[in-house]
Amino acid sequence: MNDTMIREAQERLQAEIDPITRIRLDPQKAGLLEALAVFDRCEVEPLRKPGLLAVYMLLDAAFSRHCGPLELDDPGLNRRILDGDYLYSLYIQYALKCKEEALLRGLAPFVKKVQISRALGRSGSVQLAAAFEQALTGQKEAK
């Protein structure tokens, strides 16, 4: 079941990515399984899970592209930055398409902290699953 949902989310997202970008998503399965476990703990409705997983994949991919040293002589630096920016933009668009405005609001402080931290040259691990859990728990409490 999880493998099918992961594959379908990945295929759905790949269709959303403009082919001219040549961006291929290659998420880590362990992270996706962790996200699905978070969705289960937060009692996310089954029909909502594929969209949430796709949103998770996009944000994770954007963070992955933006990580690493900012060496001006790195020939892949421009590509990494542009890919990350594109994926971050697509994350927002796709979340809105899936009607996940509340999730975007819940994740915004976390995303901004990561962006500021990286802009200041600090590269730490990103606890994306924990951020999703906190945002989803906040939604549940607001209802």
N, C-alpha and C positions, 0 to 999 in steps of 0.2 A: 504494500500500500504506500509506504513512504517513498520507495524508489520510484513508483509511478508518479506520485505527486511531484517529486523533485524533477523528474524528467520532463513532465508536462510544463512545470513552471519555467524550466530552462528553455524549452522550445518556444513557449509563449513569449518570453523575453527576447530571445534571439530574433524573433519576428518583429519586435518593436524597435530593435536597434537598426539604425540606418546602415545599410550595407557599405556605404562609402567610408564609414569609420573603420571598417575591418576589425571591429572589437568583437572578440569571442569571449563569452563568459565561461569561466572554469572554476566554479566554486568548490570549496573544500566540503566534502560530504559530511565530515564530522560536525562542522559548523551548522550545516543545514539540518542535520538530525537534532542538534541541540536546539535550534530554533523551533522545530516541530514539537519537541518536548515542552518547550516554553508555551507554545500555543495550546497544547493539551492541558498543562497546569493552569492556564488562564481560562480554560473552558471556552476556547474560540469555536464558533459554529463551524462545522465541517465545510460548508460552502464558502466560507471566508478564508480558510487556510491557504488555498493555492495562491490567491492574490497577495496575502500577507507574506507568503514565502517568496514570491517574486519581488516584492518590495524589499524584503530582507536581502535578497541576492543582489539587487541593484545597489543598495547602500553599502553593503560589504565590498562589492566590486569597486565602487567609487573610492572608499577608504583605502583599499588595496593599491589602487593606481596612484593615490596621493602619498603613499608611504615611501620611505626610503630617503637616502641622502639627497640633498639639493646641490649637487656638484655641477657648476656651470659648464664644465667640459664633458659632462655626461651626454652622449649623443641621443639617448632615449628620454632625456628629461622633458623636452617639450611635448613629446607624445604622451608620456605618463600624465603630465598636468592636464593636457587637453582631454585625454580619455577620462580622467577622473572628473573633470568639470562636466563633460557630456553625460557621464553616468549619474552624477549627482542631480543634474537637471532632469534626466529621465526618471530618476527615483521620485522626484516631486510630481512630475507629470503622471507617472503610472499610479502613484498612490492616490492622486486625485481622480484618476480614471476609475479606480477601484472603490471610490467613495470612502477613502481612509483619511479624511481631513483631521479627525480627532487624533489618529495615530501620528500624523505629521506634527501636530501641535505638541503631542507628548514627547516626541523624539527631538524636537527642535533644540531644546537646551543642551541635550547630550551632543548632538551634531555640532552645535556651535562651540562647545567646549573642546571637542576633538580638533576642529578647524583652528581655533585659537592656539591650542597647545602645539599643533604642528607648525603654525606660522611662527611661533616663538622658538622653533627648532627642537622641541621636545617630541620624541617619538616613543610613545608607550603603547602597550597593547590596548586594543579597542575591545571593550566588553559589550559587543553589539547585542547578544542574546539577553544579557541582563538589562540593557536599556529597553529592548522590546518588552520584556516582562514587566518592567516598571511602568511603561506607557500603557500596556494592555491592562494592568492591574488598576491603574488610575482611571481608565475608561469604565471598567467594571464598577468601581466605587462610585463613579459619577452618575450611574444609572439608577 
